[in-house]
């Protein structure tokens, strides 16, 4: 079962929107449900919200829940604070 969604910081969300506008492949590291990390190099197609959760959409149809992100383009989610 997937843990409850934890909203990410607005500043990091803004960074993701900029990456999506550029439509260029970028390194994305995210945490799998089993706790392992995966790194891919892919363009960000868009961001969306569904059922109170936010997702990063990839050109191949895959999606990553934003609170599973570890880093995007070398920017660590942990370096951004909410509020």
PyMOL Python script that loads the backbone (N, CA, C, O; Angstrom):
from pymol import cmd

cmd.read_pdbstr("""\
ATOM      1  N   UNK A   1       0.841  -1.186   0.000  1.00  0.00           N
ATOM      2  CA  UNK A   1       0.000   0.000   0.000  1.00  0.00           C
ATOM      3  C   UNK A   1       0.881   1.243   0.000  1.00  0.00           C
ATOM      4  O   UNK A   1       1.917   1.295   0.663  1.00  0.00           O
ATOM      5  N   UNK A   2       0.458   2.204  -0.733  1.00  0.00           N
ATOM      6  CA  UNK A   2       1.193   3.454  -0.884  1.00  0.00           C
ATOM      7  C   UNK A   2       0.959   4.355   0.330  1.00  0.00           C
ATOM      8  O   UNK A   2      -0.176   4.497   0.783  1.00  0.00           O
ATOM      9  N   UNK A   3       2.039   4.972   0.865  1.00  0.00           N
ATOM     10  CA  UNK A   3       1.855   5.889   1.998  1.00  0.00           C
ATOM     11  C   UNK A   3       1.083   7.143   1.576  1.00  0.00           C
ATOM     12  O   UNK A   3       1.000   7.464   0.390  1.00  0.00           O
ATOM     13  N   UNK A   4       0.527   7.838   2.552  1.00  0.00           N
ATOM     14  CA  UNK A   4      -0.214   9.076   2.285  1.00  0.00           C
ATOM     15  C   UNK A   4       0.702  10.082   1.587  1.00  0.00           C
ATOM     16  O   UNK A   4       1.899  10.148   1.864  1.00  0.00           O
ATOM     17  N   UNK A   5       0.123  10.854   0.688  1.00  0.00           N
ATOM     18  CA  UNK A   5       0.887  11.844  -0.063  1.00  0.00           C
ATOM     19  C   UNK A   5       1.338  12.982   0.846  1.00  0.00           C
ATOM     20  O   UNK A   5       0.554  13.505   1.637  1.00  0.00           O
ATOM     21  N   UNK A   6       2.606  13.356   0.724  1.00  0.00           N
ATOM     22  CA  UNK A   6       3.162  14.500   1.446  1.00  0.00           C
ATOM     23  C   UNK A   6       3.493  15.589   0.437  1.00  0.00           C
ATOM     24  O   UNK A   6       4.391  15.401  -0.384  1.00  0.00           O
ATOM     25  N   UNK A   7       2.798  16.722   0.469  1.00  0.00           N
ATOM     26  CA  UNK A   7       3.063  17.786  -0.506  1.00  0.00           C
ATOM     27  C   UNK A   7       4.524  18.229  -0.477  1.00  0.00           C
ATOM     28  O   UNK A   7       5.151  18.270   0.582  1.00  0.00           O
ATOM     29  N   UNK A   8       5.056  18.562  -1.656  1.00  0.00           N
ATOM     30  CA  UNK A   8       6.436  19.051  -1.743  1.00  0.00           C
ATOM     31  C   UNK A   8       6.419  20.575  -1.633  1.00  0.00           C
ATOM     32  O   UNK A   8       5.360  21.200  -1.696  1.00  0.00           O
ATOM     33  N   UNK A   9       7.599  21.159  -1.468  1.00  0.00           N
ATOM     34  CA  UNK A   9       7.678  22.618  -1.332  1.00  0.00           C
ATOM     35  C   UNK A   9       7.264  23.309  -2.636  1.00  0.00           C
ATOM     36  O   UNK A   9       7.460  22.777  -3.728  1.00  0.00           O
ATOM     37  N   UNK A  10       6.697  24.482  -2.495  1.00  0.00           N
ATOM     38  CA  UNK A  10       6.289  25.278  -3.661  1.00  0.00           C
ATOM     39  C   UNK A  10       7.500  25.646  -4.520  1.00  0.00           C
ATOM     40  O   UNK A  10       7.403  25.686  -5.747  1.00  0.00           O
ATOM     41  N   UNK A  11       8.630  25.913  -3.881  1.00  0.00           N
ATOM     42  CA  UNK A  11       9.837  26.277  -4.629  1.00  0.00           C
ATOM     43  C   UNK A  11      10.318  25.124  -5.506  1.00  0.00           C
ATOM     44  O   UNK A  11      10.709  25.336  -6.654  1.00  0.00           O
ATOM     45  N   UNK A  12      10.289  23.901  -4.968  1.00  0.00           N
ATOM     46  CA  UNK A  12      10.714  22.747  -5.765  1.00  0.00           C
ATOM     47  C   UNK A  12       9.706  22.499  -6.886  1.00  0.00           C
ATOM     48  O   UNK A  12      10.090  22.138  -7.998  1.00  0.00           O
ATOM     49  N   UNK A  13       8.436  22.689  -6.599  1.00  0.00           N
ATOM     50  CA  UNK A  13       7.395  22.536  -7.618  1.00  0.00           C
ATOM     51  C   UNK A  13       7.642  23.516  -8.764  1.00  0.00           C
ATOM     52  O   UNK A  13       7.476  23.163  -9.932  1.00  0.00           O
ATOM     53  N   UNK A  14       8.035  24.737  -8.433  1.00  0.00           N
ATOM     54  CA  UNK A  14       8.341  25.743  -9.466  1.00  0.00           C
ATOM     55  C   UNK A  14       9.522  25.307 -10.322  1.00  0.00           C
ATOM     56  O   UNK A  14       9.522  25.520 -11.534  1.00  0.00           O
ATOM     57  N   UNK A  15      10.532  24.697  -9.699  1.00  0.00           N
ATOM     58  CA  UNK A  15      11.681  24.175 -10.456  1.00  0.00           C
ATOM     59  C   UNK A  15      11.211  23.104 -11.438  1.00  0.00           C
ATOM     60  O   UNK A  15      11.649  23.078 -12.588  1.00  0.00           O
ATOM     61  N   UNK A  16      10.322  22.223 -10.985  1.00  0.00           N
ATOM     62  CA  UNK A  16       9.814  21.168 -11.855  1.00  0.00           C
ATOM     63  C   UNK A  16       9.047  21.752 -13.043  1.00  0.00           C
ATOM     64  O   UNK A  16       9.154  21.248 -14.161  1.00  0.00           O
ATOM     65  N   UNK A  17       8.280  22.805 -12.805  1.00  0.00           N
ATOM     66  CA  UNK A  17       7.549  23.455 -13.893  1.00  0.00           C
ATOM     67  C   UNK A  17       8.511  24.019 -14.938  1.00  0.00           C
ATOM     68  O   UNK A  17       8.250  23.928 -16.137  1.00  0.00           O
ATOM     69  N   UNK A  18       9.618  24.599 -14.486  1.00  0.00           N
ATOM     70  CA  UNK A  18      10.625  25.116 -15.427  1.00  0.00           C
ATOM     71  C   UNK A  18      11.238  23.988 -16.258  1.00  0.00           C
ATOM     72  O   UNK A  18      11.420  24.130 -17.467  1.00  0.00           O
ATOM     73  N   UNK A  19      11.551  22.873 -15.610  1.00  0.00           N
ATOM     74  CA  UNK A  19      12.099  21.723 -16.340  1.00  0.00           C
ATOM     75  C   UNK A  19      11.090  21.213 -17.374  1.00  0.00           C
ATOM     76  O   UNK A  19      11.475  20.826 -18.478  1.00  0.00           O
ATOM     77  N   UNK A  20       9.806  21.212 -17.018  1.00  0.00           N
ATOM     78  CA  UNK A  20       8.771  20.755 -17.945  1.00  0.00           C
ATOM     79  C   UNK A  20       8.667  21.689 -19.147  1.00  0.00           C
ATOM     80  O   UNK A  20       8.453  21.228 -20.269  1.00  0.00           O
ATOM     81  N   UNK A  21       8.814  22.983 -18.929  1.00  0.00           N
ATOM     82  CA  UNK A  21       8.770  23.941 -20.039  1.00  0.00           C
ATOM     83  C   UNK A  21       9.908  23.715 -21.026  1.00  0.00           C
ATOM     84  O   UNK A  21       9.736  23.907 -22.230  1.00  0.00           O
ATOM     85  N   UNK A  22      11.066  23.311 -20.523  1.00  0.00           N
ATOM     86  CA  UNK A  22      12.244  23.109 -21.389  1.00  0.00           C
ATOM     87  C   UNK A  22      12.141  21.855 -22.242  1.00  0.00           C
ATOM     88  O   UNK A  22      12.748  21.784 -23.311  1.00  0.00           O
ATOM     89  N   UNK A  23      11.379  20.864 -21.784  1.00  0.00           N
ATOM     90  CA  UNK A  23      11.185  19.623 -22.542  1.00  0.00           C
ATOM     91  C   UNK A  23      12.498  18.965 -22.969  1.00  0.00           C
ATOM     92  O   UNK A  23      12.587  18.400 -24.059  1.00  0.00           O
ATOM     93  N   UNK A  24      13.514  19.038 -22.111  1.00  0.00           N
ATOM     94  CA  UNK A  24      14.813  18.426 -22.398  1.00  0.00           C
ATOM     95  C   UNK A  24      15.066  17.299 -21.407  1.00  0.00           C
ATOM     96  O   UNK A  24      14.657  17.389 -20.249  1.00  0.00           O
ATOM     97  N   UNK A  25      15.740  16.231 -21.854  1.00  0.00           N
ATOM     98  CA  UNK A  25      16.057  15.144 -20.925  1.00  0.00           C
ATOM     99  C   UNK A  25      16.855  15.658 -19.725  1.00  0.00           C
ATOM    100  O   UNK A  25      17.749  16.494 -19.861  1.00  0.00           O
ATOM    101  N   UNK A  26      16.513  15.144 -18.571  1.00  0.00           N
ATOM    102  CA  UNK A  26      17.126  15.569 -17.319  1.00  0.00           C
ATOM    103  C   UNK A  26      17.202  14.355 -16.403  1.00  0.00           C
ATOM    104  O   UNK A  26      16.385  13.439 -16.498  1.00  0.00           O
ATOM    105  N   UNK A  27      18.185  14.359 -15.519  1.00  0.00           N
ATOM    106  CA  UNK A  27      18.331  13.245 -14.583  1.00  0.00           C
ATOM    107  C   UNK A  27      17.297  13.358 -13.465  1.00  0.00           C
ATOM    108  O   UNK A  27      17.199  14.382 -12.789  1.00  0.00           O
ATOM    109  N   UNK A  28      16.529  12.283 -13.287  1.00  0.00           N
ATOM    110  CA  UNK A  28      15.476  12.227 -12.275  1.00  0.00           C
ATOM    111  C   UNK A  28      15.745  11.023 -11.384  1.00  0.00           C
ATOM    112  O   UNK A  28      15.811   9.893 -11.868  1.00  0.00           O
ATOM    113  N   UNK A  29      15.899  11.258 -10.093  1.00  0.00           N
ATOM    114  CA  UNK A  29      16.070  10.171  -9.134  1.00  0.00           C
ATOM    115  C   UNK A  29      14.854  10.152  -8.226  1.00  0.00           C
ATOM    116  O   UNK A  29      14.452  11.180  -7.680  1.00  0.00           O
ATOM    117  N   UNK A  30      14.269   8.960  -8.070  1.00  0.00           N
ATOM    118  CA  UNK A  30      13.074   8.830  -7.246  1.00  0.00           C
ATOM    119  C   UNK A  30      13.112   7.535  -6.451  1.00  0.00           C
ATOM    120  O   UNK A  30      13.845   6.602  -6.778  1.00  0.00           O
ATOM    121  N   UNK A  31      12.314   7.504  -5.415  1.00  0.00           N
ATOM    122  CA  UNK A  31      12.267   6.350  -4.527  1.00  0.00           C
ATOM    123  C   UNK A  31      11.113   5.435  -4.919  1.00  0.00           C
ATOM    124  O   UNK A  31       9.976   5.877  -5.082  1.00  0.00           O
ATOM    125  N   UNK A  32      11.428   4.158  -5.066  1.00  0.00           N
ATOM    126  CA  UNK A  32      10.408   3.141  -5.346  1.00  0.00           C
ATOM    127  C   UNK A  32       9.650   2.842  -4.047  1.00  0.00           C
ATOM    128  O   UNK A  32      10.083   3.238  -2.965  1.00  0.00           O
ATOM    129  N   UNK A  33       8.531   2.150  -4.160  1.00  0.00           N
ATOM    130  CA  UNK A  33       7.750   1.799  -2.974  1.00  0.00           C
ATOM    131  C   UNK A  33       8.520   0.910  -2.010  1.00  0.00           C
ATOM    132  O   UNK A  33       8.255   0.927  -0.808  1.00  0.00           O
ATOM    133  N   UNK A  34       9.480   0.125  -2.527  1.00  0.00           N
ATOM    134  CA  UNK A  34      10.269  -0.753  -1.656  1.00  0.00           C
ATOM    135  C   UNK A  34      11.440  -0.016  -0.991  1.00  0.00           C
ATOM    136  O   UNK A  34      12.217  -0.622  -0.252  1.00  0.00           O
ATOM    137  N   UNK A  35      11.564   1.294  -1.256  1.00  0.00           N
ATOM    138  CA  UNK A  35      12.615   2.098  -0.642  1.00  0.00           C
ATOM    139  C   UNK A  35      13.869   2.249  -1.486  1.00  0.00           C
ATOM    140  O   UNK A  35      14.721   3.083  -1.178  1.00  0.00           O
ATOM    141  N   UNK A  36      13.996   1.458  -2.542  1.00  0.00           N
ATOM    142  CA  UNK A  36      15.166   1.584  -3.415  1.00  0.00           C
ATOM    143  C   UNK A  36      15.024   2.837  -4.279  1.00  0.00           C
ATOM    144  O   UNK A  36      13.922   3.334  -4.509  1.00  0.00           O
ATOM    145  N   UNK A  37      16.165   3.329  -4.749  1.00  0.00           N
ATOM    146  CA  UNK A  37      16.160   4.512  -5.606  1.00  0.00           C
ATOM    147  C   UNK A  37      16.442   4.130  -7.047  1.00  0.00           C
ATOM    148  O   UNK A  37      17.231   3.225  -7.321  1.00  0.00           O
ATOM    149  N   UNK A  38      15.797   4.819  -7.952  1.00  0.00           N
ATOM    150  CA  UNK A  38      15.975   4.632  -9.388  1.00  0.00           C
ATOM    151  C   UNK A  38      16.326   5.971 -10.003  1.00  0.00           C
ATOM    152  O   UNK A  38      15.749   6.996  -9.641  1.00  0.00           O
ATOM    153  N   UNK A  39      17.277   5.968 -10.940  1.00  0.00           N
ATOM    154  CA  UNK A  39      17.642   7.186 -11.658  1.00  0.00           C
ATOM    155  C   UNK A  39      17.396   6.957 -13.145  1.00  0.00           C
ATOM    156  O   UNK A  39      17.824   5.954 -13.715  1.00  0.00           O
ATOM    157  N   UNK A  40      16.704   7.903 -13.754  1.00  0.00           N
ATOM    158  CA  UNK A  40      16.436   7.857 -15.185  1.00  0.00           C
ATOM    159  C   UNK A  40      16.844   9.196 -15.798  1.00  0.00           C
ATOM    160  O   UNK A  40      17.005  10.186 -15.083  1.00  0.00           O
ATOM    161  N   UNK A  41      17.008   9.224 -17.103  1.00  0.00           N
ATOM    162  CA  UNK A  41      17.248  10.474 -17.822  1.00  0.00           C
ATOM    163  C   UNK A  41      16.113  10.609 -18.826  1.00  0.00           C
ATOM    164  O   UNK A  41      16.045   9.878 -19.814  1.00  0.00           O
ATOM    165  N   UNK A  42      15.227  11.553 -18.557  1.00  0.00           N
ATOM    166  CA  UNK A  42      14.002  11.671 -19.328  1.00  0.00           C
ATOM    167  C   UNK A  42      13.529  13.115 -19.291  1.00  0.00           C
ATOM    168  O   UNK A  42      13.803  13.830 -18.327  1.00  0.00           O
ATOM    169  N   UNK A  43      12.833  13.547 -20.312  1.00  0.00           N
ATOM    170  CA  UNK A  43      12.214  14.875 -20.306  1.00  0.00           C
ATOM    171  C   UNK A  43      10.971  14.821 -19.417  1.00  0.00           C
ATOM    172  O   UNK A  43      10.348  13.768 -19.278  1.00  0.00           O
ATOM    173  N   UNK A  44      10.619  15.938 -18.826  1.00  0.00           N
ATOM    174  CA  UNK A  44       9.377  16.044 -18.064  1.00  0.00           C
ATOM    175  C   UNK A  44       8.330  16.604 -19.012  1.00  0.00           C
ATOM    176  O   UNK A  44       8.467  17.720 -19.511  1.00  0.00           O
ATOM    177  N   UNK A  45       7.289  15.828 -19.256  1.00  0.00           N
ATOM    178  CA  UNK A  45       6.236  16.255 -20.175  1.00  0.00           C
ATOM    179  C   UNK A  45       5.315  17.285 -19.528  1.00  0.00           C
ATOM    180  O   UNK A  45       4.960  18.291 -20.143  1.00  0.00           O
ATOM    181  N   UNK A  46       4.930  17.016 -18.270  1.00  0.00           N
ATOM    182  CA  UNK A  46       3.989  17.904 -17.594  1.00  0.00           C
ATOM    183  C   UNK A  46       3.888  17.504 -16.124  1.00  0.00           C
ATOM    184  O   UNK A  46       4.480  16.514 -15.695  1.00  0.00           O
ATOM    185  N   UNK A  47       3.136  18.281 -15.368  1.00  0.00           N
ATOM    186  CA  UNK A  47       2.803  17.979 -13.976  1.00  0.00           C
ATOM    187  C   UNK A  47       1.282  17.945 -13.887  1.00  0.00           C
ATOM    188  O   UNK A  47       0.598  18.689 -14.589  1.00  0.00           O
ATOM    189  N   UNK A  48       0.757  17.084 -13.026  1.00  0.00           N
ATOM    190  CA  UNK A  48      -0.696  17.052 -12.865  1.00  0.00           C
ATOM    191  C   UNK A  48      -1.050  16.719 -11.428  1.00  0.00           C
ATOM    192  O   UNK A  48      -0.232  16.192 -10.674  1.00  0.00           O
ATOM    193  N   UNK A  49      -2.292  17.039 -11.063  1.00  0.00           N
ATOM    194  CA  UNK A  49      -2.830  16.723  -9.748  1.00  0.00           C
ATOM    195  C   UNK A  49      -4.040  15.827  -9.951  1.00  0.00           C
ATOM    196  O   UNK A  49      -4.901  16.097 -10.788  1.00  0.00           O
ATOM    197  N   UNK A  50      -4.086  14.749  -9.164  1.00  0.00           N
ATOM    198  CA  UNK A  50      -5.198  13.816  -9.246  1.00  0.00           C
ATOM    199  C   UNK A  50      -5.465  13.259  -7.844  1.00  0.00           C
ATOM    200  O   UNK A  50      -4.552  12.750  -7.194  1.00  0.00           O
ATOM    201  N   UNK A  51      -6.694  13.354  -7.387  1.00  0.00           N
ATOM    202  CA  UNK A  51      -7.090  12.839  -6.072  1.00  0.00           C
ATOM    203  C   UNK A  51      -6.209  13.375  -4.945  1.00  0.00           C
ATOM    204  O   UNK A  51      -5.865  12.641  -4.019  1.00  0.00           O
ATOM    205  N   UNK A  52      -5.847  14.649  -5.023  1.00  0.00           N
ATOM    206  CA  UNK A  52      -5.056  15.273  -3.977  1.00  0.00           C
ATOM    207  C   UNK A  52      -3.574  14.930  -4.002  1.00  0.00           C
ATOM    208  O   UNK A  52      -2.840  15.306  -3.088  1.00  0.00           O
ATOM    209  N   UNK A  53      -3.119  14.217  -5.039  1.00  0.00           N
ATOM    210  CA  UNK A  53      -1.708  13.865  -5.198  1.00  0.00           C
ATOM    211  C   UNK A  53      -1.170  14.522  -6.466  1.00  0.00           C
ATOM    212  O   UNK A  53      -1.898  14.682  -7.447  1.00  0.00           O
ATOM    213  N   UNK A  54       0.107  14.899  -6.441  1.00  0.00           N
ATOM    214  CA  UNK A  54       0.724  15.539  -7.608  1.00  0.00           C
ATOM    215  C   UNK A  54       1.695  14.564  -8.272  1.00  0.00           C
ATOM    216  O   UNK A  54       2.385  13.796  -7.601  1.00  0.00           O
ATOM    217  N   UNK A  55       1.732  14.614  -9.604  1.00  0.00           N
ATOM    218  CA  UNK A  55       2.549  13.691 -10.376  1.00  0.00           C
ATOM    219  C   UNK A  55       3.365  14.413 -11.436  1.00  0.00           C
ATOM    220  O   UNK A  55       2.950  15.436 -11.981  1.00  0.00           O
ATOM    221  N   UNK A  56       4.522  13.861 -11.711  1.00  0.00           N
ATOM    222  CA  UNK A  56       5.378  14.277 -12.813  1.00  0.00           C
ATOM    223  C   UNK A  56       5.069  13.303 -13.952  1.00  0.00           C
ATOM    224  O   UNK A  56       5.141  12.090 -13.754  1.00  0.00           O
ATOM    225  N   UNK A  57       4.732  13.804 -15.123  1.00  0.00           N
ATOM    226  CA  UNK A  57       4.390  12.966 -16.269  1.00  0.00           C
ATOM    227  C   UNK A  57       5.564  12.904 -17.237  1.00  0.00           C
ATOM    228  O   UNK A  57       6.183  13.922 -17.547  1.00  0.00           O
ATOM    229  N   UNK A  58       5.862  11.694 -17.712  1.00  0.00           N
ATOM    230  CA  UNK A  58       6.961  11.478 -18.651  1.00  0.00           C
ATOM    231  C   UNK A  58       6.407  11.206 -20.044  1.00  0.00           C
ATOM    232  O   UNK A  58       5.271  10.749 -20.176  1.00  0.00           O
ATOM    233  N   UNK A  59       7.196  11.480 -21.091  1.00  0.00           N
ATOM    234  CA  UNK A  59       6.722  11.287 -22.466  1.00  0.00           C
ATOM    235  C   UNK A  59       6.272   9.852 -22.780  1.00  0.00           C
ATOM    236  O   UNK A  59       5.435   9.654 -23.661  1.00  0.00           O
ATOM    237  N   UNK A  60       6.813   8.853 -22.075  1.00  0.00           N
ATOM    238  CA  UNK A  60       6.444   7.463 -22.359  1.00  0.00           C
ATOM    239  C   UNK A  60       5.149   7.038 -21.662  1.00  0.00           C
ATOM    240  O   UNK A  60       4.752   5.876 -21.745  1.00  0.00           O
ATOM    241  N   UNK A  61       4.492   7.979 -20.975  1.00  0.00           N
ATOM    242  CA  UNK A  61       3.242   7.684 -20.294  1.00  0.00           C
ATOM    243  C   UNK A  61       3.411   7.338 -18.825  1.00  0.00           C
ATOM    244  O   UNK A  61       2.420   7.231 -18.103  1.00  0.00           O
ATOM    245  N   UNK A  62       4.638   7.162 -18.369  1.00  0.00           N
ATOM    246  CA  UNK A  62       4.897   6.881 -16.954  1.00  0.00           C
ATOM    247  C   UNK A  62       4.657   8.131 -16.128  1.00  0.00           C
ATOM    248  O   UNK A  62       4.692   9.250 -16.638  1.00  0.00           O
ATOM    249  N   UNK A  63       4.415   7.920 -14.856  1.00  0.00           N
ATOM    250  CA  UNK A  63       4.263   9.049 -13.945  1.00  0.00           C
ATOM    251  C   UNK A  63       4.951   8.723 -12.630  1.00  0.00           C
ATOM    252  O   UNK A  63       5.045   7.563 -12.230  1.00  0.00           O
ATOM    253  N   UNK A  64       5.428   9.766 -11.967  1.00  0.00           N
ATOM    254  CA  UNK A  64       6.108   9.637 -10.680  1.00  0.00           C
ATOM    255  C   UNK A  64       5.430  10.592  -9.715  1.00  0.00           C
ATOM    256  O   UNK A  64       5.300  11.783  -9.996  1.00  0.00           O
ATOM    257  N   UNK A  65       4.999  10.065  -8.576  1.00  0.00           N
ATOM    258  CA  UNK A  65       4.396  10.927  -7.568  1.00  0.00           C
ATOM    259  C   UNK A  65       5.474  11.857  -7.029  1.00  0.00           C
ATOM    260  O   UNK A  65       6.578  11.412  -6.716  1.00  0.00           O
ATOM    261  N   UNK A  66       5.162  13.142  -6.918  1.00  0.00           N
ATOM    262  CA  UNK A  66       6.183  14.137  -6.579  1.00  0.00           C
ATOM    263  C   UNK A  66       6.858  13.892  -5.241  1.00  0.00           C
ATOM    264  O   UNK A  66       8.032  14.228  -5.087  1.00  0.00           O
ATOM    265  N   UNK A  67       6.167  13.324  -4.277  1.00  0.00           N
ATOM    266  CA  UNK A  67       6.811  13.078  -2.983  1.00  0.00           C
ATOM    267  C   UNK A  67       7.752  11.871  -3.006  1.00  0.00           C
ATOM    268  O   UNK A  67       8.395  11.568  -2.001  1.00  0.00           O
ATOM    269  N   UNK A  68       7.834  11.184  -4.143  1.00  0.00           N
ATOM    270  CA  UNK A  68       8.792  10.093  -4.306  1.00  0.00           C
ATOM    271  C   UNK A  68      10.113  10.594  -4.901  1.00  0.00           C
ATOM    272  O   UNK A  68      11.098   9.857  -4.943  1.00  0.00           O
ATOM    273  N   UNK A  69      10.127  11.847  -5.359  1.00  0.00           N
ATOM    274  CA  UNK A  69      11.340  12.394  -5.958  1.00  0.00           C
ATOM    275  C   UNK A  69      12.431  12.576  -4.918  1.00  0.00           C
ATOM    276  O   UNK A  69      12.172  12.981  -3.785  1.00  0.00           O
ATOM    277  N   UNK A  70      13.660  12.268  -5.327  1.00  0.00           N
ATOM    278  CA  UNK A  70      14.834  12.512  -4.493  1.00  0.00           C
ATOM    279  C   UNK A  70      15.560  13.732  -5.040  1.00  0.00           C
ATOM    280  O   UNK A  70      15.921  14.640  -4.291  1.00  0.00           O
ATOM    281  N   UNK A  71      15.773  13.744  -6.372  1.00  0.00           N
ATOM    282  CA  UNK A  71      16.414  14.890  -7.016  1.00  0.00           C
ATOM    283  C   UNK A  71      15.999  14.949  -8.481  1.00  0.00           C
ATOM    284  O   UNK A  71      15.655  13.939  -9.094  1.00  0.00           O
ATOM    285  N   UNK A  72      16.042  16.153  -9.016  1.00  0.00           N
ATOM    286  CA  UNK A  72      15.762  16.382 -10.432  1.00  0.00           C
ATOM    287  C   UNK A  72      16.779  17.402 -10.917  1.00  0.00           C
ATOM    288  O   UNK A  72      16.882  18.499 -10.368  1.00  0.00           O
ATOM    289  N   UNK A  73      17.529  17.035 -11.950  1.00  0.00           N
ATOM    290  CA  UNK A  73      18.531  17.949 -12.486  1.00  0.00           C
ATOM    291  C   UNK A  73      19.577  18.351 -11.464  1.00  0.00           C
ATOM    292  O   UNK A  73      20.099  19.464 -11.514  1.00  0.00           O
ATOM    293  N   UNK A  74      19.889  17.453 -10.533  1.00  0.00           N
ATOM    294  CA  UNK A  74      20.869  17.739  -9.503  1.00  0.00           C
ATOM    295  C   UNK A  74      20.338  18.531  -8.322  1.00  0.00           C
ATOM    296  O   UNK A  74      21.071  18.777  -7.364  1.00  0.00           O
ATOM    297  N   UNK A  75      19.074  18.934  -8.375  1.00  0.00           N
ATOM    298  CA  UNK A  75      18.460  19.679  -7.271  1.00  0.00           C
ATOM    299  C   UNK A  75      17.779  18.686  -6.335  1.00  0.00           C
ATOM    300  O   UNK A  75      16.860  17.971  -6.736  1.00  0.00           O
ATOM    301  N   UNK A  76      18.232  18.649  -5.096  1.00  0.00           N
ATOM    302  CA  UNK A  76      17.697  17.710  -4.113  1.00  0.00           C
ATOM    303  C   UNK A  76      16.426  18.231  -3.470  1.00  0.00           C
ATOM    304  O   UNK A  76      16.383  19.360  -2.981  1.00  0.00           O
ATOM    305  N   UNK A  77      15.395  17.404  -3.473  1.00  0.00           N
ATOM    306  CA  UNK A  77      14.135  17.781  -2.838  1.00  0.00           C
ATOM    307  C   UNK A  77      14.351  18.117  -1.358  1.00  0.00           C
ATOM    308  O   UNK A  77      13.709  19.027  -0.833  1.00  0.00           O
ATOM    309  N   UNK A  78      15.244  17.395  -0.689  1.00  0.00           N
ATOM    310  CA  UNK A  78      15.509  17.608   0.736  1.00  0.00           C
ATOM    311  C   UNK A  78      16.054  19.003   1.035  1.00  0.00           C
ATOM    312  O   UNK A  78      15.985  19.455   2.178  1.00  0.00           O
ATOM    313  N   UNK A  79      16.592  19.688   0.035  1.00  0.00           N
ATOM    314  CA  UNK A  79      17.135  21.037   0.243  1.00  0.00           C
ATOM    315  C   UNK A  79      16.058  22.132   0.208  1.00  0.00           C
ATOM    316  O   UNK A  79      16.351  23.303   0.450  1.00  0.00           O
ATOM    317  N   UNK A  80      14.835  21.751  -0.089  1.00  0.00           N
ATOM    318  CA  UNK A  80      13.722  22.707  -0.167  1.00  0.00           C
ATOM    319  C   UNK A  80      12.804  22.476   1.017  1.00  0.00           C
ATOM    320  O   UNK A  80      12.505  21.334   1.366  1.00  0.00           O
ATOM    321  N   UNK A  81      12.359  23.551   1.630  1.00  0.00           N
ATOM    322  CA  UNK A  81      11.465  23.428   2.778  1.00  0.00           C
ATOM    323  C   UNK A  81      10.090  23.966   2.431  1.00  0.00           C
ATOM    324  O   UNK A  81       9.950  24.879   1.617  1.00  0.00           O
ATOM    325  N   UNK A  82       9.085  23.391   3.056  1.00  0.00           N
ATOM    326  CA  UNK A  82       7.712  23.870   2.862  1.00  0.00           C
ATOM    327  C   UNK A  82       7.494  25.119   3.683  1.00  0.00           C
ATOM    328  O   UNK A  82       8.136  25.339   4.710  1.00  0.00           O
ATOM    329  N   UNK A  83       6.570  25.931   3.199  1.00  0.00           N
ATOM    330  CA  UNK A  83       6.217  27.112   3.984  1.00  0.00           C
ATOM    331  C   UNK A  83       6.744  28.289   3.371  1.00  0.00           C
ATOM    332  O   UNK A  83       6.553  29.391   3.884  1.00  0.00           O
TER     333      UNK A  83
END
""", "prot")
cmd.dss("prot")
cmd.show_as("cartoon", "prot")
cmd.util.cbc("prot")
cmd.orient("prot")
